[in-house]
Amino acid sequence: EQQEEDTLRELRLFLRSVNDRLMQDRRFKAFTKPVDKEQVPDYHSVVKQPMDLSTALSKIDQQKYTTVREYLHDIDLIWKNALEYNPEDDPYDRQIRHRACALKDTVHAIIKYELEKDFERTCEQIKEAR
Ligand SMILES: CC(=O)c1nc(NC(=O)[C@H]2CNCCN2)sc1-c1cc(O)cc(O)c1
C-alpha cells in the first residue's frame, strides 16, 4: 500500500545516491559500462554474470531492487568479476584488481555508515510479503 511505495521510493533515492557517487569516481571508470564483446572478446567466456554501474542504475529505475542487499549483490558481482578476469601478475591486472578492491570497500563503507538498520529491515519485510 502507500506506506510500502513510500519506503521503496526512499530506497531508490538512496541507491541512486550511492550509485552516482561510484560512477563519478575516476578509479571506477572501467566499471561504469558493460564490457564490450568486440573490445574484450574472451570476457564472456570467463565471466558468467557480467554487471556494471550503468546496468545497476537501470535496474534501480526499473524498480528491480526491493532491498539494499539485492543492489549490493550486483555491485559485488562487478568487483568479483574484475578479480576473476584479471588474476595475472601483469601491471594492468594489478591496477584493475586494486580498483576492484577500492570499489568493494567504498560501497560497503557507504552502506555501513549511511543505511539505517531498521530501514533495510522494513525493505526485507516488504520483499518477504510479496
Ligand atoms: C572491466 C575489466 O575487468 C577489464 N579487464 C581488463 N583486463 C585486461 O585487459 C587484461 C587481462 N589480462 C591480461 C592483460 N589485459 S580490460 C577491462 C575493461 C576496461 C574498460 O575500461 C572497459 C572494458 O569494457 C573492459
The ligand as an SDF file (V2000), in Angstrom:
LIG
                    3D

 25 27  0  0  0  0  0  0  0  0999 V2000
   36.4370   -4.2500  -16.7360 C   0  0  0  0  0  0  0  0  0  0  0  0
   37.5290   -5.2620  -16.7250 C   0  0  0  0  0  0  0  0  0  0  0  0
   37.5370   -6.1800  -15.9030 O   0  0  0  0  0  0  0  0  0  0  0  0
   38.5990   -5.2030  -17.7000 C   0  0  0  0  0  0  0  0  0  0  0  0
   39.6210   -6.0580  -17.5280 N   0  0  0  0  0  0  0  0  0  0  0  0
   40.5630   -5.9450  -18.4560 C   0  0  0  0  0  0  0  0  0  0  0  0
   41.7160   -6.7050  -18.4090 N   0  0  0  0  0  0  0  0  0  0  0  0
   42.6840   -6.6970  -19.3440 C   0  0  0  0  0  0  0  0  0  0  0  0
   42.6640   -6.0530  -20.3650 O   0  0  0  0  0  0  0  0  0  0  0  0
   43.9090   -7.5540  -19.0130 C   0  0  0  0  0  0  0  0  0  0  0  0
   43.5290   -9.0050  -18.8600 C   0  0  0  0  0  0  0  0  0  0  0  0
   44.7550   -9.7910  -18.5080 N   0  0  0  0  0  0  0  0  0  0  0  0
   45.8030   -9.6100  -19.4830 C   0  0  0  0  0  0  0  0  0  0  0  0
   46.1440   -8.1360  -19.6860 C   0  0  0  0  0  0  0  0  0  0  0  0
   44.9060   -7.3870  -20.0320 N   0  0  0  0  0  0  0  0  0  0  0  0
   40.2070   -4.7590  -19.6030 S   0  0  0  0  0  0  0  0  0  0  0  0
   38.7380   -4.3760  -18.8000 C   0  0  0  0  0  0  0  0  0  0  0  0
   37.9100   -3.3240  -19.2950 C   0  0  0  0  0  0  0  0  0  0  0  0
   38.2520   -1.9930  -19.0440 C   0  0  0  0  0  0  0  0  0  0  0  0
   37.4630   -0.9750  -19.5410 C   0  0  0  0  0  0  0  0  0  0  0  0
   37.7960    0.3000  -19.2780 O   0  0  0  0  0  0  0  0  0  0  0  0
   36.3510   -1.2290  -20.3080 C   0  0  0  0  0  0  0  0  0  0  0  0
   36.0080   -2.5580  -20.5710 C   0  0  0  0  0  0  0  0  0  0  0  0
   34.9100   -2.8190  -21.3000 O   0  0  0  0  0  0  0  0  0  0  0  0
   36.7620   -3.5990  -20.0570 C   0  0  0  0  0  0  0  0  0  0  0  0
  1  2  1  0
  2  3  2  0
  2  4  1  0
  4  5  1  0
  4 17  2  0
  5  6  2  0
  6  7  1  0
  6 16  1  0
  7  8  1  0
  8  9  2  0
  8 10  1  0
 10 11  1  0
 10 15  1  0
 11 12  1  0
 12 13  1  0
 13 14  1  0
 14 15  1  0
 16 17  1  0
 17 18  1  0
 18 19  1  0
 18 25  2  0
 19 20  2  0
 20 21  1  0
 20 22  1  0
 22 23  2  0
 23 24  1  0
 23 25  1  0
M  END
$$$$
